[in-house]
Amino acid sequence: MLAAGEAEGQKTDSVWFRNGDRITGEVKSLFRARLKYSTDDLGTIYIEWDKIVRISSPATFEVQLGSGQKYYGILGLARDGSVVVGADTLALMEIVTITPIKGKVLSRLSGYLDLGFSYQKANNTLQLSSSARVMYRGPLAETVLDLSTFREDREDASETARLTTGLTERLRIGERWSTGFAFGYNRNEELDLAGRGTFLAFGARTLTRSNHDDFWITGGLVLTRERYFSTDSAVAGVEALVGASFAAFRYDHPKMDVSVTSQAYPSLSIQGRVRWQNDLRVSYELVKDFMLTVTLFDSYDSKPQSQDAAKNDFGTTLAISWTF
């Protein structure tokens, strides 16, 4: 029994590199062109997918191609540049994700944490910003938790703050389609917005997906409840959603990650009202797992439900990010 327990704990997966080297360990996952790989001597490492020529593992995985097709089975040896999954031989460069069927929860988590700070003596201005994302990728579903805050305190003006939170549950359907729901909450003192709660039901279509970029479009229906600082009453409404998202990433040193999201919310309950949210995020590697991140946002409301509210708010932040 002791011998069997020791054998079960051994790492038996193998990865072969272009230069002929081989590393024995345990395949954790493949996401965004990086293979998460656990070894006895080096701990958990990340290997760039285009540096690998062969891979094998006796464990069972879900393997997804850029076309959206999915295959299930062990990772069997094949010629260089390929892997056998079940009865099929797949080209490594066509694979975009590898997910263990019985993987531990922590091995399926990824995300980032941003912290930004600036101070100007001239106006005694202090700015603090933070944001975080935690994503759990399961075999059929994906859960994402987002949080973003900003606070500015200055001598010659009143302080201002923003808060954005969201929880999204996405279920993959077929090769390129997905559906799901999301809860959100926004607060923006610059726009006189004391709070906006949202519930969204959506469908999405992936147009392109590879080891270097993702591009998808989204449509849905949104229920909102808004409250403004200058009024005492809350306003409920219904909106449509039309949006597009693009992400590109590079993991050759230095790493770079770029994402752009644009979402329009035409109101179905208030004639002529359209909200439009645009977000840009660019991260550039400083040292391992730490990035220099620039974010830019623009929020527009053609008909805010408060006379004192501005129609537009935009800004940018500079932060240090830790990724995991």
C-alpha positions, -999 to +999 in steps of 0.1 A: +000+000+000+029+024+008+045+016-026+012+022-044+007+056-026+042+067-035+037+057-072+004+076-074+021+108-062+048+107-088+046+131-117+045+110-149+037+136-176+064+146-201+071+176-222+097+178-251+112+211-263+125+221-297+161+217-285+155+181-275+153+186-237+126+168-218+109+177-185+089+152-164+061+167-143+023+172-143+002+191-168-021+215-150-036+235-179-031+254-211-045+289-214-034+319-235-004+301-251+011+291-217+013+256-203+010+255-166+033+226-155+042+213-120+077+198-114+094+183-084+126+203-087+114+237-102+079+239-086+051+252-109+064+268-141+048+283-172+060+271-206+053+290-238+033+267-260+052+273-292+084+260-276+069+225-271+071+199-298+056+168-280+036+162-248+022+132-231+001+125-200-019+094-187-046+118-172-078+127-190-082+162-204-106+184-224-087+198-254-102+226-274-090+239-308-092+274-322-122+263-343-141+255-311-140+217-315-134+197-283-117+164-278-115+142-246-089+117-236-053+112-225-024+130-242-006+104-262+027+106-280+028+115-317+052+129-342+068+163-335+042+191-335+013+168-327-005+150-299-029+121-298-061+127-279-084+097-279-084+084-314-075+117-330-041+133-338-041+171-333-016+197-343-002+214-312-005+249-327-043+244-333-049+238-296-059+268-275-069+253-241-062+221-222-083+215-191-080+185-167-113+167-163-106+162-125-084+192-119-083+209-085-101+242-080-069+262-075-054+249-108-083+264-127-080+299-113-063+328-130-065+366-128-047+398-117-045+425-090-037+461-099-026+489-075-020+525-086-010+556-066-001+592-075+004+624-056+008+660-068+020+686-043+008+716-063-029+709-056-022+685-027-039+658-050-039+622-040-052+594-063-056+558-054-068+531-079-072+493-077-088+466-097-089+428-096-101+399-116-105+362-106-116+337-133-125+301-128-125+279-159-144+246-157-150+220-184-183+236-195-186+269-176-166+300-167-170+322-137-155+357-136-154+382-106-144+418-114-137+447-090-125+482-098-121+513-075-108+548-079-106+577-054-093+612-058-088+637-030-076+672-038-073+706-021-091+727-047-121+705-054-144+680-037-133+644-036-146+620-062-148+582-063-158+553-086-167+517-079-175+489-104-182+453-095-195+424-115-200+386-114-204+368-147-214+331-152-208+319-188-219+285-202-203+273-234-227+259-260-213+241-291-181+252-307-183+290-308-215+300-289-219+307-252-247+321-230-250+332-194-259+359-169-242+386-149-248+408-119-232+442-117-231+473-095-217+508-104-212+540-084-197+571-100-198+605-081-186+623-112-218+613-130-240+619-098-246+581-098-252+569-063-257+533-075-268+513-105-276+476-100-278+455-132-289+420-141-279+408-176-288+377-196-267+374-227-255+353-256-221+355-272-204+343-305-167+338-308-155+350-342-118+342-339-097+324-313-061+314-313-030+312-290-025+350-296-059+367-298-096+364-290-125+383-307-162+379-298-195+397-299-222+398-273-259+406-272-285+405-244-311+421-222-304+442-191-326+450-161-314+481-142-322+500-110-306+535-107-303+560-079-287+595-081-272+617-053-294+646-063-327+627-062-343+605-035-362+581-058-349+550-076-356+544-113-360+509-128-354+503-165-348+478-193-319+480-218-306+460-247-269+452-250-247+451-281-210+447-275-177+435-289-144+424-271-109+419-284-079+405-266-043+400-278-015+385-258+022+378-262+042+356-239+077+359-254+097+381-231+087+408-224+051+397-221+023+420-233-015+418-229-040+441-246-078+440-243-105+463-257-142+462-248-170+483-262-206+479-251-237+500-261-269+499-240-299+514-259-328+518-234-360+500-241-379+520-214-366+555-219-369+568-254-337+582-269-314+571-241-282+552-249-254+543-225-220+535-240-190+520-221-155+516-235-125+501-217-089+496-228-062+477-208-026+473-217-001+453-196+037+451-201+060+428-182+085+442-158+096+410-140+081+376-137+044+378-128+045+416-124+033+440-151+031+477-157-006+484-166-023+513-183-061+514-183-084+539-201-122+541-197-150+562-212-186+562-199-213+580-218-250+585-211-271+604-236-299+611-212-289+607-175-319+605-151-306+635-130-304+671-141-271+675-122-254+646-138-228+649-165-232+629-197-196+618-200-168+606-177-134+593-188-100+587-173-068+567-172-048+550-146-012+537-143-007+507-120+016+478-110-001+444-116+004+410-102-008+381-123-016+345-114 
